[in-house]
Amino acid sequence: MAKFEECLQRLEKIVQELEKGDVPLEKSLTLFEEGMNLSSTCRKELEQAEGKVEILLKKNGKLQAEPFEPLTEKTPARG
């Protein structure tokens, strides 16, 4: 999980730097591209962890595996 946490920390630093607004355009684009790559890496790490959690839940007969649904305001709940 260290890789996920490292990616997330770097992503937070990039966001903070871009939010300052005093970064030259070329550097902003480079930071944005790096941020998108980090975001993709974090998403893959979460999906892998989600798969492991589902497998663990399925192995335990008392619990029923449910797909992980991130709680975000932008994503409508699935019916």
PDB file of N, CA, C and O in Angstrom:
ATOM      1  N   MET A   1       0.829  -1.200   0.000  1.00  0.00           N
ATOM      2  CA  MET A   1       0.000   0.000   0.000  1.00  0.00           C
ATOM      3  C   MET A   1       0.871   1.261   0.000  1.00  0.00           C
ATOM      4  O   MET A   1       0.368   2.363  -0.218  1.00  0.00           O
ATOM      5  N   ALA A   2       2.161   1.100   0.242  1.00  0.00           N
ATOM      6  CA  ALA A   2       3.042   2.266   0.281  1.00  0.00           C
ATOM      7  C   ALA A   2       3.055   2.984  -1.060  1.00  0.00           C
ATOM      8  O   ALA A   2       3.120   4.212  -1.108  1.00  0.00           O
ATOM      9  N   LYS A   3       2.993   2.224  -2.152  1.00  0.00           N
ATOM     10  CA  LYS A   3       3.008   2.844  -3.477  1.00  0.00           C
ATOM     11  C   LYS A   3       1.796   3.775  -3.636  1.00  0.00           C
ATOM     12  O   LYS A   3       1.930   4.890  -4.140  1.00  0.00           O
ATOM     13  N   PHE A   4       0.625   3.318  -3.207  1.00  0.00           N
ATOM     14  CA  PHE A   4      -0.588   4.128  -3.294  1.00  0.00           C
ATOM     15  C   PHE A   4      -0.422   5.414  -2.492  1.00  0.00           C
ATOM     16  O   PHE A   4      -0.729   6.504  -2.975  1.00  0.00           O
ATOM     17  N   GLU A   5       0.066   5.276  -1.267  1.00  0.00           N
ATOM     18  CA  GLU A   5       0.218   6.439  -0.399  1.00  0.00           C
ATOM     19  C   GLU A   5       1.237   7.429  -0.957  1.00  0.00           C
ATOM     20  O   GLU A   5       1.043   8.642  -0.868  1.00  0.00           O
ATOM     21  N   GLU A   6       2.333   6.909  -1.536  1.00  0.00           N
ATOM     22  CA  GLU A   6       3.335   7.783  -2.141  1.00  0.00           C
ATOM     23  C   GLU A   6       2.745   8.538  -3.328  1.00  0.00           C
ATOM     24  O   GLU A   6       2.966   9.740  -3.476  1.00  0.00           O
ATOM     25  N   CYS A   7       1.993   7.833  -4.171  1.00  0.00           N
ATOM     26  CA  CYS A   7       1.352   8.467  -5.325  1.00  0.00           C
ATOM     27  C   CYS A   7       0.379   9.548  -4.874  1.00  0.00           C
ATOM     28  O   CYS A   7       0.337  10.637  -5.446  1.00  0.00           O
ATOM     29  N   LEU A   8      -0.403   9.238  -3.843  1.00  0.00           N
ATOM     30  CA  LEU A   8      -1.397  10.179  -3.351  1.00  0.00           C
ATOM     31  C   LEU A   8      -0.727  11.436  -2.779  1.00  0.00           C
ATOM     32  O   LEU A   8      -1.193  12.551  -3.010  1.00  0.00           O
ATOM     33  N   GLN A   9       0.356  11.251  -2.039  1.00  0.00           N
ATOM     34  CA  GLN A   9       1.077  12.396  -1.471  1.00  0.00           C
ATOM     35  C   GLN A   9       1.646  13.282  -2.570  1.00  0.00           C
ATOM     36  O   GLN A   9       1.573  14.508  -2.487  1.00  0.00           O
ATOM     37  N   ARG A  10       2.212  12.662  -3.597  1.00  0.00           N
ATOM     38  CA  ARG A  10       2.776  13.431  -4.715  1.00  0.00           C
ATOM     39  C   ARG A  10       1.656  14.168  -5.453  1.00  0.00           C
ATOM     40  O   ARG A  10       1.812  15.324  -5.847  1.00  0.00           O
ATOM     41  N   LEU A  11       0.531  13.482  -5.631  1.00  0.00           N
ATOM     42  CA  LEU A  11      -0.612  14.092  -6.305  1.00  0.00           C
ATOM     43  C   LEU A  11      -1.113  15.312  -5.529  1.00  0.00           C
ATOM     44  O   LEU A  11      -1.446  16.333  -6.130  1.00  0.00           O
ATOM     45  N   GLU A  12      -1.166  15.211  -4.206  1.00  0.00           N
ATOM     46  CA  GLU A  12      -1.593  16.337  -3.378  1.00  0.00           C
ATOM     47  C   GLU A  12      -0.640  17.523  -3.525  1.00  0.00           C
ATOM     48  O   GLU A  12      -1.080  18.672  -3.568  1.00  0.00           O
ATOM     49  N   LYS A  13       0.675  17.244  -3.601  1.00  0.00           N
ATOM     50  CA  LYS A  13       1.658  18.320  -3.770  1.00  0.00           C
ATOM     51  C   LYS A  13       1.481  19.002  -5.119  1.00  0.00           C
ATOM     52  O   LYS A  13       1.591  20.224  -5.221  1.00  0.00           O
ATOM     53  N   ILE A  14       1.206  18.213  -6.155  1.00  0.00           N
ATOM     54  CA  ILE A  14       0.993  18.778  -7.486  1.00  0.00           C
ATOM     55  C   ILE A  14      -0.232  19.686  -7.479  1.00  0.00           C
ATOM     56  O   ILE A  14      -0.194  20.792  -8.018  1.00  0.00           O
ATOM     57  N   VAL A  15      -1.313  19.219  -6.870  1.00  0.00           N
ATOM     58  CA  VAL A  15      -2.541  20.019  -6.809  1.00  0.00           C
ATOM     59  C   VAL A  15      -2.272  21.329  -6.074  1.00  0.00           C
ATOM     60  O   VAL A  15      -2.695  22.392  -6.528  1.00  0.00           O
ATOM     61  N   GLN A  16      -1.580  21.260  -4.955  1.00  0.00           N
ATOM     62  CA  GLN A  16      -1.271  22.473  -4.190  1.00  0.00           C
ATOM     63  C   GLN A  16      -0.452  23.449  -5.025  1.00  0.00           C
ATOM     64  O   GLN A  16      -0.699  24.655  -5.004  1.00  0.00           O
ATOM     65  N   GLU A  17       0.530  22.918  -5.765  1.00  0.00           N
ATOM     66  CA  GLU A  17       1.390  23.774  -6.576  1.00  0.00           C
ATOM     67  C   GLU A  17       0.589  24.433  -7.700  1.00  0.00           C
ATOM     68  O   GLU A  17       0.774  25.615  -7.989  1.00  0.00           O
ATOM     69  N   LEU A  18      -0.298  23.667  -8.328  1.00  0.00           N
ATOM     70  CA  LEU A  18      -1.114  24.215  -9.415  1.00  0.00           C
ATOM     71  C   LEU A  18      -2.134  25.224  -8.892  1.00  0.00           C
ATOM     72  O   LEU A  18      -2.457  26.192  -9.581  1.00  0.00           O
ATOM     73  N   GLU A  19      -2.643  25.004  -7.676  1.00  0.00           N
ATOM     74  CA  GLU A  19      -3.641  25.916  -7.111  1.00  0.00           C
ATOM     75  C   GLU A  19      -3.050  27.278  -6.760  1.00  0.00           C
ATOM     76  O   GLU A  19      -3.776  28.271  -6.697  1.00  0.00           O
ATOM     77  N   LYS A  20      -1.741  27.333  -6.531  1.00  0.00           N
ATOM     78  CA  LYS A  20      -1.099  28.616  -6.227  1.00  0.00           C
ATOM     79  C   LYS A  20      -1.274  29.581  -7.389  1.00  0.00           C
ATOM     80  O   LYS A  20      -1.447  30.783  -7.187  1.00  0.00           O
ATOM     81  N   GLY A  21      -1.228  29.049  -8.607  1.00  0.00           N
ATOM     82  CA  GLY A  21      -1.452  29.873  -9.787  1.00  0.00           C
ATOM     83  C   GLY A  21      -0.245  30.638 -10.282  1.00  0.00           C
ATOM     84  O   GLY A  21      -0.353  31.389 -11.251  1.00  0.00           O
ATOM     85  N   ASP A  22       0.907  30.470  -9.642  1.00  0.00           N
ATOM     86  CA  ASP A  22       2.089  31.214 -10.092  1.00  0.00           C
ATOM     87  C   ASP A  22       3.090  30.322 -10.826  1.00  0.00           C
ATOM     88  O   ASP A  22       4.268  30.660 -10.940  1.00  0.00           O
ATOM     89  N   VAL A  23       2.608  29.179 -11.323  1.00  0.00           N
ATOM     90  CA  VAL A  23       3.462  28.242 -12.042  1.00  0.00           C
ATOM     91  C   VAL A  23       3.401  28.590 -13.534  1.00  0.00           C
ATOM     92  O   VAL A  23       2.311  28.797 -14.068  1.00  0.00           O
ATOM     93  N   PRO A  24       4.550  28.657 -14.216  1.00  0.00           N
ATOM     94  CA  PRO A  24       4.536  28.924 -15.654  1.00  0.00           C
ATOM     95  C   PRO A  24       3.719  27.863 -16.405  1.00  0.00           C
ATOM     96  O   PRO A  24       3.622  26.716 -15.968  1.00  0.00           O
ATOM     97  N   LEU A  25       3.141  28.260 -17.531  1.00  0.00           N
ATOM     98  CA  LEU A  25       2.250  27.381 -18.290  1.00  0.00           C
ATOM     99  C   LEU A  25       2.906  26.042 -18.633  1.00  0.00           C
ATOM    100  O   LEU A  25       2.297  24.987 -18.453  1.00  0.00           O
ATOM    101  N   GLU A  26       4.133  26.082 -19.122  1.00  0.00           N
ATOM    102  CA  GLU A  26       4.803  24.836 -19.518  1.00  0.00           C
ATOM    103  C   GLU A  26       4.951  23.894 -18.330  1.00  0.00           C
ATOM    104  O   GLU A  26       4.723  22.691 -18.458  1.00  0.00           O
ATOM    105  N   LYS A  27       5.332  24.437 -17.176  1.00  0.00           N
ATOM    106  CA  LYS A  27       5.471  23.605 -15.971  1.00  0.00           C
ATOM    107  C   LYS A  27       4.102  23.111 -15.511  1.00  0.00           C
ATOM    108  O   LYS A  27       3.976  21.983 -15.035  1.00  0.00           O
ATOM    109  N   SER A  28       3.078  23.949 -15.651  1.00  0.00           N
ATOM    110  CA  SER A  28       1.720  23.540 -15.279  1.00  0.00           C
ATOM    111  C   SER A  28       1.285  22.329 -16.091  1.00  0.00           C
ATOM    112  O   SER A  28       0.709  21.382 -15.557  1.00  0.00           O
ATOM    113  N   LEU A  29       1.569  22.371 -17.385  1.00  0.00           N
ATOM    114  CA  LEU A  29       1.198  21.245 -18.253  1.00  0.00           C
ATOM    115  C   LEU A  29       1.940  19.974 -17.859  1.00  0.00           C
ATOM    116  O   LEU A  29       1.364  18.886 -17.848  1.00  0.00           O
ATOM    117  N   THR A  30       3.220  20.118 -17.539  1.00  0.00           N
ATOM    118  CA  THR A  30       4.014  18.966 -17.109  1.00  0.00           C
ATOM    119  C   THR A  30       3.465  18.395 -15.804  1.00  0.00           C
ATOM    120  O   THR A  30       3.325  17.180 -15.658  1.00  0.00           O
ATOM    121  N   LEU A  31       3.157  19.280 -14.861  1.00  0.00           N
ATOM    122  CA  LEU A  31       2.601  18.842 -13.576  1.00  0.00           C
ATOM    123  C   LEU A  31       1.236  18.191 -13.771  1.00  0.00           C
ATOM    124  O   LEU A  31       0.931  17.182 -13.134  1.00  0.00           O
ATOM    125  N   PHE A  32       0.416  18.763 -14.648  1.00  0.00           N
ATOM    126  CA  PHE A  32      -0.906  18.203 -14.913  1.00  0.00           C
ATOM    127  C   PHE A  32      -0.782  16.797 -15.485  1.00  0.00           C
ATOM    128  O   PHE A  32      -1.498  15.886 -15.068  1.00  0.00           O
ATOM    129  N   GLU A  33       0.127  16.621 -16.440  1.00  0.00           N
ATOM    130  CA  GLU A  33       0.335  15.298 -17.042  1.00  0.00           C
ATOM    131  C   GLU A  33       0.801  14.295 -15.992  1.00  0.00           C
ATOM    132  O   GLU A  33       0.319  13.163 -15.957  1.00  0.00           O
ATOM    133  N   GLU A  34       1.729  14.701 -15.144  1.00  0.00           N
ATOM    134  CA  GLU A  34       2.207  13.825 -14.068  1.00  0.00           C
ATOM    135  C   GLU A  34       1.058  13.472 -13.121  1.00  0.00           C
ATOM    136  O   GLU A  34       0.911  12.329 -12.689  1.00  0.00           O
ATOM    137  N   GLY A  35       0.251  14.487 -12.815  1.00  0.00           N
ATOM    138  CA  GLY A  35      -0.891  14.263 -11.933  1.00  0.00           C
ATOM    139  C   GLY A  35      -1.880  13.262 -12.511  1.00  0.00           C
ATOM    140  O   GLY A  35      -2.404  12.418 -11.783  1.00  0.00           O
ATOM    141  N   MET A  36      -2.140  13.347 -13.804  1.00  0.00           N
ATOM    142  CA  MET A  36      -3.064  12.404 -14.450  1.00  0.00           C
ATOM    143  C   MET A  36      -2.505  10.987 -14.401  1.00  0.00           C
ATOM    144  O   MET A  36      -3.246  10.032 -14.169  1.00  0.00           O
ATOM    145  N   ASN A  37      -1.204  10.852 -14.618  1.00  0.00           N
ATOM    146  CA  ASN A  37      -0.572   9.531 -14.533  1.00  0.00           C
ATOM    147  C   ASN A  37      -0.653   8.971 -13.115  1.00  0.00           C
ATOM    148  O   ASN A  37      -0.941   7.790 -12.924  1.00  0.00           O
ATOM    149  N   LEU A  38      -0.396   9.824 -12.122  1.00  0.00           N
ATOM    150  CA  LEU A  38      -0.486   9.398 -10.722  1.00  0.00           C
ATOM    151  C   LEU A  38      -1.916   9.008 -10.370  1.00  0.00           C
ATOM    152  O   LEU A  38      -2.142   8.027  -9.662  1.00  0.00           O
ATOM    153  N   SER A  39      -2.876   9.775 -10.865  1.00  0.00           N
ATOM    154  CA  SER A  39      -4.282   9.477 -10.611  1.00  0.00           C
ATOM    155  C   SER A  39      -4.647   8.099 -11.161  1.00  0.00           C
ATOM    156  O   SER A  39      -5.341   7.320 -10.509  1.00  0.00           O
ATOM    157  N   SER A  40      -4.171   7.818 -12.360  1.00  0.00           N
ATOM    158  CA  SER A  40      -4.426   6.519 -12.984  1.00  0.00           C
ATOM    159  C   SER A  40      -3.791   5.393 -12.170  1.00  0.00           C
ATOM    160  O   SER A  40      -4.401   4.342 -11.973  1.00  0.00           O
ATOM    161  N   THR A  41      -2.573   5.616 -11.703  1.00  0.00           N
ATOM    162  CA  THR A  41      -1.882   4.613 -10.889  1.00  0.00           C
ATOM    163  C   THR A  41      -2.634   4.363  -9.588  1.00  0.00           C
ATOM    164  O   THR A  41      -2.807   3.215  -9.180  1.00  0.00           O
ATOM    165  N   CYS A  42      -3.083   5.436  -8.934  1.00  0.00           N
ATOM    166  CA  CYS A  42      -3.847   5.302  -7.685  1.00  0.00           C
ATOM    167  C   CYS A  42      -5.137   4.521  -7.924  1.00  0.00           C
ATOM    168  O   CYS A  42      -5.512   3.669  -7.118  1.00  0.00           O
ATOM    169  N   ARG A  43      -5.806   4.812  -9.026  1.00  0.00           N
ATOM    170  CA  ARG A  43      -7.061   4.125  -9.343  1.00  0.00           C
ATOM    171  C   ARG A  43      -6.818   2.621  -9.518  1.00  0.00           C
ATOM    172  O   ARG A  43      -7.595   1.800  -9.029  1.00  0.00           O
ATOM    173  N   LYS A  44      -5.733   2.267 -10.221  1.00  0.00           N
ATOM    174  CA  LYS A  44      -5.413   0.843 -10.424  1.00  0.00           C
ATOM    175  C   LYS A  44      -5.121   0.160  -9.094  1.00  0.00           C
ATOM    176  O   LYS A  44      -5.558  -0.966  -8.855  1.00  0.00           O
ATOM    177  N   GLU A  45      -4.381   0.848  -8.235  1.00  0.00           N
ATOM    178  CA  GLU A  45      -4.063   0.290  -6.912  1.00  0.00           C
ATOM    179  C   GLU A  45      -5.352   0.038  -6.116  1.00  0.00           C
ATOM    180  O   GLU A  45      -5.498  -1.003  -5.475  1.00  0.00           O
ATOM    181  N   LEU A  46      -6.277   0.994  -6.163  1.00  0.00           N
ATOM    182  CA  LEU A  46      -7.544   0.836  -5.447  1.00  0.00           C
ATOM    183  C   LEU A  46      -8.362  -0.321  -6.010  1.00  0.00           C
ATOM    184  O   LEU A  46      -8.967  -1.083  -5.256  1.00  0.00           O
ATOM    185  N   GLU A  47      -8.379  -0.450  -7.334  1.00  0.00           N
ATOM    186  CA  GLU A  47      -9.129  -1.542  -7.957  1.00  0.00           C
ATOM    187  C   GLU A  47      -8.555  -2.894  -7.552  1.00  0.00           C
ATOM    188  O   GLU A  47      -9.304  -3.841  -7.310  1.00  0.00           O
ATOM    189  N   GLN A  48      -7.228  -2.987  -7.478  1.00  0.00           N
ATOM    190  CA  GLN A  48      -6.602  -4.241  -7.045  1.00  0.00           C
ATOM    191  C   GLN A  48      -6.958  -4.545  -5.592  1.00  0.00           C
ATOM    192  O   GLN A  48      -7.260  -5.689  -5.251  1.00  0.00           O
ATOM    193  N   ALA A  49      -6.921  -3.525  -4.739  1.00  0.00           N
ATOM    194  CA  ALA A  49      -7.277  -3.713  -3.333  1.00  0.00           C
ATOM    195  C   ALA A  49      -8.739  -4.127  -3.212  1.00  0.00           C
ATOM    196  O   ALA A  49      -9.081  -4.983  -2.397  1.00  0.00           O
ATOM    197  N   GLU A  50      -9.594  -3.520  -4.021  1.00  0.00           N
ATOM    198  CA  GLU A  50     -11.022  -3.845  -4.015  1.00  0.00           C
ATOM    199  C   GLU A  50     -11.232  -5.320  -4.357  1.00  0.00           C
ATOM    200  O   GLU A  50     -12.031  -6.010  -3.724  1.00  0.00           O
ATOM    201  N   GLY A  51     -10.498  -5.789  -5.371  1.00  0.00           N
ATOM    202  CA  GLY A  51     -10.606  -7.188  -5.765  1.00  0.00           C
ATOM    203  C   GLY A  51     -10.189  -8.119  -4.636  1.00  0.00           C
ATOM    204  O   GLY A  51     -10.822  -9.151  -4.417  1.00  0.00           O
ATOM    205  N   LYS A  52      -9.135  -7.765  -3.921  1.00  0.00           N
ATOM    206  CA  LYS A  52      -8.668  -8.581  -2.793  1.00  0.00           C
ATOM    207  C   LYS A  52      -9.704  -8.604  -1.680  1.00  0.00           C
ATOM    208  O   LYS A  52      -9.937  -9.646  -1.069  1.00  0.00           O
ATOM    209  N   VAL A  53     -10.333  -7.450  -1.411  1.00  0.00           N
ATOM    210  CA  VAL A  53     -11.352  -7.379  -0.364  1.00  0.00           C
ATOM    211  C   VAL A  53     -12.539  -8.267  -0.734  1.00  0.00           C
ATOM    212  O   VAL A  53     -13.063  -8.989   0.114  1.00  0.00           O
ATOM    213  N   GLU A  54     -12.967  -8.215  -2.006  1.00  0.00           N
ATOM    214  CA  GLU A  54     -14.088  -9.043  -2.438  1.00  0.00           C
ATOM    215  C   GLU A  54     -13.766 -10.526  -2.274  1.00  0.00           C
ATOM    216  O   GLU A  54     -14.609 -11.302  -1.826  1.00  0.00           O
ATOM    217  N   ILE A  55     -12.543 -10.916  -2.640  1.00  0.00           N
ATOM    218  CA  ILE A  55     -12.145 -12.318  -2.506  1.00  0.00           C
ATOM    219  C   ILE A  55     -12.185 -12.734  -1.038  1.00  0.00           C
ATOM    220  O   ILE A  55     -12.687 -13.809  -0.708  1.00  0.00           O
ATOM    221  N   LEU A  56     -11.656 -11.883  -0.156  1.00  0.00           N
ATOM    222  CA  LEU A  56     -11.661 -12.186   1.273  1.00  0.00           C
ATOM    223  C   LEU A  56     -13.087 -12.307   1.793  1.00  0.00           C
ATOM    224  O   LEU A  56     -13.384 -13.199   2.588  1.00  0.00           O
ATOM    225  N   LEU A  57     -13.971 -11.416   1.352  1.00  0.00           N
ATOM    226  CA  LEU A  57     -15.355 -11.475   1.806  1.00  0.00           C
ATOM    227  C   LEU A  57     -16.041 -12.742   1.308  1.00  0.00           C
ATOM    228  O   LEU A  57     -16.833 -13.339   2.037  1.00  0.00           O
ATOM    229  N   LYS A  58     -15.753 -13.157   0.088  1.00  0.00           N
ATOM    230  CA  LYS A  58     -16.368 -14.355  -0.471  1.00  0.00           C
ATOM    231  C   LYS A  58     -15.892 -15.610   0.244  1.00  0.00           C
ATOM    232  O   LYS A  58     -16.632 -16.588   0.346  1.00  0.00           O
ATOM    233  N   LYS A  59     -14.655 -15.586   0.741  1.00  0.00           N
ATOM    234  CA  LYS A  59     -14.117 -16.756   1.438  1.00  0.00           C
ATOM    235  C   LYS A  59     -14.776 -16.940   2.797  1.00  0.00           C
ATOM    236  O   LYS A  59     -14.858 -18.058   3.305  1.00  0.00           O
ATOM    237  N   ASN A  60     -15.241 -15.856   3.378  1.00  0.00           N
ATOM    238  CA  ASN A  60     -15.898 -15.924   4.673  1.00  0.00           C
ATOM    239  C   ASN A  60     -17.396 -16.085   4.427  1.00  0.00           C
ATOM    240  O   ASN A  60     -18.054 -15.161   3.950  1.00  0.00           O
ATOM    241  N   GLY A  61     -17.934 -17.263   4.756  1.00  0.00           N
ATOM    242  CA  GLY A  61     -19.323 -17.569   4.453  1.00  0.00           C
ATOM    243  C   GLY A  61     -20.328 -16.651   5.119  1.00  0.00           C
ATOM    244  O   GLY A  61     -21.465 -16.552   4.659  1.00  0.00           O
ATOM    245  N   LYS A  62     -19.940 -15.983   6.184  1.00  0.00           N
ATOM    246  CA  LYS A  62     -20.875 -15.138   6.912  1.00  0.00           C
ATOM    247  C   LYS A  62     -21.065 -13.781   6.252  1.00  0.00           C
ATOM    248  O   LYS A  62     -22.071 -13.109   6.480  1.00  0.00           O
ATOM    249  N   LEU A  63     -20.097 -13.377   5.432  1.00  0.00           N
ATOM    250  CA  LEU A  63     -20.186 -12.065   4.800  1.00  0.00           C
ATOM    251  C   LEU A  63     -20.459 -12.224   3.317  1.00  0.00           C
ATOM    252  O   LEU A  63     -20.009 -13.184   2.691  1.00  0.00           O
ATOM    253  N   GLN A  64     -21.184 -11.297   2.772  1.00  0.00           N
ATOM    254  CA  GLN A  64     -21.482 -11.311   1.351  1.00  0.00           C
ATOM    255  C   GLN A  64     -20.697 -10.199   0.676  1.00  0.00           C
ATOM    256  O   GLN A  64     -20.736  -9.049   1.113  1.00  0.00           O
ATOM    257  N   ALA A  65     -19.980 -10.547  -0.396  1.00  0.00           N
ATOM    258  CA  ALA A  65     -19.176  -9.551  -1.102  1.00  0.00           C
ATOM    259  C   ALA A  65     -20.073  -8.597  -1.860  1.00  0.00           C
ATOM    260  O   ALA A  65     -21.014  -9.006  -2.540  1.00  0.00           O
ATOM    261  N   GLU A  66     -19.767  -7.329  -1.730  1.00  0.00           N
ATOM    262  CA  GLU A  66     -20.475  -6.318  -2.491  1.00  0.00           C
ATOM    263  C   GLU A  66     -19.441  -5.480  -3.213  1.00  0.00           C
ATOM    264  O   GLU A  66     -18.402  -5.152  -2.638  1.00  0.00           O
ATOM    265  N   PRO A  67     -19.703  -5.128  -4.456  1.00  0.00           N
ATOM    266  CA  PRO A  67     -18.720  -4.312  -5.176  1.00  0.00           C
ATOM    267  C   PRO A  67     -18.507  -2.988  -4.483  1.00  0.00           C
ATOM    268  O   PRO A  67     -19.440  -2.379  -3.959  1.00  0.00           O
ATOM    269  N   PHE A  68     -17.260  -2.555  -4.488  1.00  0.00           N
ATOM    270  CA  PHE A  68     -16.897  -1.289  -3.859  1.00  0.00           C
ATOM    271  C   PHE A  68     -17.461  -0.139  -4.666  1.00  0.00           C
ATOM    272  O   PHE A  68     -17.240  -0.057  -5.874  1.00  0.00           O
ATOM    273  N   GLU A  69     -18.184   0.745  -4.014  1.00  0.00           N
ATOM    274  CA  GLU A  69     -18.730   1.947  -4.656  1.00  0.00           C
ATOM    275  C   GLU A  69     -18.174   3.152  -3.909  1.00  0.00           C
ATOM    276  O   GLU A  69     -18.565   3.401  -2.769  1.00  0.00           O
ATOM    277  N   PRO A  70     -17.265   3.905  -4.533  1.00  0.00           N
ATOM    278  CA  PRO A  70     -16.751   5.082  -3.831  1.00  0.00           C
ATOM    279  C   PRO A  70     -17.866   6.075  -3.558  1.00  0.00           C
ATOM    280  O   PRO A  70     -18.717   6.320  -4.413  1.00  0.00           O
ATOM    281  N   LEU A  71     -17.855   6.637  -2.377  1.00  0.00           N
ATOM    282  CA  LEU A  71     -18.884   7.594  -1.991  1.00  0.00           C
ATOM    283  C   LEU A  71     -18.478   8.983  -2.448  1.00  0.00           C
ATOM    284  O   LEU A  71     -17.716   9.675  -1.772  1.00  0.00           O
ATOM    285  N   THR A  72     -18.993   9.383  -3.602  1.00  0.00           N
ATOM    286  CA  THR A  72     -18.722  10.714  -4.098  1.00  0.00           C
ATOM    287  C   THR A  72     -20.039  11.366  -4.461  1.00  0.00           C
ATOM    288  O   THR A  72     -21.000  10.694  -4.837  1.00  0.00           O
ATOM    289  N   GLU A  73     -20.071  12.673  -4.345  1.00  0.00           N
ATOM    290  CA  GLU A  73     -21.297  13.395  -4.662  1.00  0.00           C
ATOM    291  C   GLU A  73     -21.573  13.386  -6.153  1.00  0.00           C
ATOM    292  O   GLU A  73     -22.726  13.514  -6.566  1.00  0.00           O
ATOM    293  N   LYS A  74     -20.551  13.239  -6.960  1.00  0.00           N
ATOM    294  CA  LYS A  74     -20.703  13.301  -8.409  1.00  0.00           C
ATOM    295  C   LYS A  74     -21.270  12.002  -8.984  1.00  0.00           C
ATOM    296  O   LYS A  74     -21.932  12.013 -10.021  1.00  0.00           O
ATOM    297  N   THR A  75     -21.006  10.884  -8.304  1.00  0.00           N
ATOM    298  CA  THR A  75     -21.438   9.596  -8.818  1.00  0.00           C
ATOM    299  C   THR A  75     -22.814   9.257  -8.261  1.00  0.00           C
ATOM    300  O   THR A  75     -22.958   9.094  -7.049  1.00  0.00           O
ATOM    301  N   PRO A  76     -23.841   9.147  -9.128  1.00  0.00           N
ATOM    302  CA  PRO A  76     -25.161   8.756  -8.617  1.00  0.00           C
ATOM    303  C   PRO A  76     -25.153   7.298  -8.158  1.00  0.00           C
ATOM    304  O   PRO A  76     -24.465   6.456  -8.737  1.00  0.00           O
ATOM    305  N   ALA A  77     -25.913   7.019  -7.131  1.00  0.00           N
ATOM    306  CA  ALA A  77     -25.991   5.654  -6.605  1.00  0.00           C
ATOM    307  C   ALA A  77     -26.644   4.750  -7.648  1.00  0.00           C
ATOM    308  O   ALA A  77     -27.616   5.124  -8.305  1.00  0.00           O
ATOM    309  N   ARG A  78     -26.082   3.554  -7.779  1.00  0.00           N
ATOM    310  CA  ARG A  78     -26.663   2.607  -8.724  1.00  0.00           C
ATOM    311  C   ARG A  78     -27.865   1.935  -8.102  1.00  0.00           C
ATOM    312  O   ARG A  78     -27.862   1.591  -6.920  1.00  0.00           O
ATOM    313  N   GLY A  79     -28.909   1.749  -8.924  1.00  0.00           N
ATOM    314  CA  GLY A  79     -30.152   1.193  -8.431  1.00  0.00           C
ATOM    315  C   GLY A  79     -30.088  -0.262  -8.266  1.00  0.00           C
ATOM    316  O   GLY A  79     -31.070  -0.880  -7.855  1.00  0.00           O
TER     317      GLY A  79
END
